[in-house]
Amino acid sequence: MRHVLAVLAALTLATPAVAALAPGAKAPDFSTRGAIAGKVIPVRLAEQLKRGPVVLYFFPAAFTGGCNAEARAFAEQVQAFRAAGATVIGMSADNVPDLQRFSSTECAGKFAVASAGPKVVAGYDVALGKEVKGRQVTSRTSYVIDRNGLIAFAYSDMNPTEHVTRSLAAVRKLTGR
């Protein structure tokens, strides 16, 4: 019986979790600060949506193995996202100075990363349920938001390997590019 429970637990952990905001839900608007190529910038979802769809991906913490790999993967594909008409924004509960460094190094200056405060974390239901250094840590969740502010695609999985591929496929399906 213990073996069966262990197998069931392993399968549960291997299965991606369902993102809290389902396709069709309204994406909460937000204004925050972030960085691109080390420069501090304002980030407002409504402004970004005027240009087209937004890939909003939440990551647990800058300068950790999985988050570094995911940021590099998004940076490598940012031109493909732009060609499909989308803007990429990474978000975590990290502070802006940490995100300034992260935007220059791991994101290669190719897209913005922004600081998600408690209201944004709650609105997108991405709280991982633990704190690191006194701040909340987010789950690894990617959303594609259409230009009307509706969730077109949602994917949650702590493994970073599929987020870029699945998000890009969702953007291409959405835009037809």
N, C-alpha and C positions, 0 to 999 in steps of 0.2 A: 504494500500500500504506500509506503514511504517513497518508493521508486516512482510510482505513478504520480504522486503529488509533486515530486521534483521535476518530472517531465512536464507536467501541466504548468508549473511555475516557470520553467524555462521557455515554454511556448508563449506564455503570456508576456514575458519580458521581450521576446523576439518580435512580437506583433506591434506595429506602430499604434500609438494611441490616437484617438480621434481628437482633432482640434476642437476647442470649445465653440468657436464661431463657425457655424456650418455655412456652406455655400448658400447665398441668398440673403444672409444676415447683413445688416448695416454695419460697416466698419466704423468704430468710434474715431471721430476726428481728434487730433491732438496737435499741440504746439510744444516743442521742446528745443533743446540745443543739442548739437552734435558736432561732427567734424568730418571734413573731407581733405585728404592730403595734409593733415595736421592743422588745418585752419578751422577755427570755431565758426559754425554757421547755425542759423535758425532752421528748424525742420518743422514744417506744418503739412500734414497729410493733405488737406484740401488744396493747397497750392501745388503739390506734386501731382495730384490727380487731374489738374487742368491740362497737363502734358500728355496724359494717357494712364494706362494701368500702372499700379505700383506693386512690386514684390516687396513685402514687408516680412523680413525674416528675423525672428527672435533667437538669440543665442545666449547660453548661460553666463559666460564670463570671458572677457578679453584675455588673451595670452594664456589660454589653456589649449591642450593638444587638439581636441575636436573642433573648437571654435576657430583656432588658427587655420586648420585645414579647410573648414567650411568657408571662411573669409577668402582664402586664396582661391578656392574653387569658384566662388562668385566672381572674384576679380578676373579670373581667366575667361569667364563667360559673359562679362558685362557687355561686350560689344554685341553678342548674340541677343541679349535682352533688349538692348537699345534698338537693334535692327527689327525686333519684333514689336517695338513701340513702348517698352516698359522701362520704368525707373526702379533701381534696386536700392533699398534702404535696410541696413542692418540695425537691430535694436537690442540693447541689453540694459540691465540696471546699473551698469558701470558708470562711474563719474566721467564728466567731460574731459578732464586732463588725461585719463587713461585711454579714452576713445580717440583723442587727438593722436597719441602715439600709435594706437592700433590701426587707425585709418591710414597712416603713412606706411607702416610696416606690413601688416598682414593683408590689408585691403589694397595695398599698392597705390593708394591715392585715387582709385578708380570709382568709388561710390561712397556715399555718406553712411556713417554709423551714428546713431543717436541714442541719447540716454532716456530710458523708459522709467518714469517715476511710478509711484504706487498706483495712480489713477489709470495710467496706460496699461500697466501690468494687469490690473483688475479688469479693465475694459476688454482686453483681449484674452483674459483668463489664461495667462501664461505663467502664473506663479508656480515655481517648482516645489515650493513648500519648505524650503530651507534658506538659511541666510549664510553668507560668507562675508566676514569682516563687517558685520552689522548692516549689510544690505541684502535685499531680496535677490534671489537668483531666478532667472526665467527658464522655462522649458525651451527646448529647441523646436520651434514651430514656425512654419512658413505659410504665409498667406499671399494670394494674388488677389488684389482688389481692383475691380473694374473702375473706369473713370467716373461712374455714377456713385462710387463709394460702397458698392456691394461686394461681399466676399464671393469671388468666383472659384476659388480653390483654397483648400486648407490641408496641411499635412503636419503632423506632430510625430516626431521620432527622435530620441536622443542620439541615435547614430546619425552623423552628419552626411553620410555618403550619398543619399538619394535626394536631398533637398534641392540642389541646383538643377539636376536633371528633371525632376518632377515639376518644379516651378517653371522652368523654361518651356516644357511641354504644355503646361496649363496656359501660359501667356500666348504661345503660338496658336493654341486652340481658340483662345479668346479673341485674338486679333486677326487670325487668318494669315499671319506672316511667318 
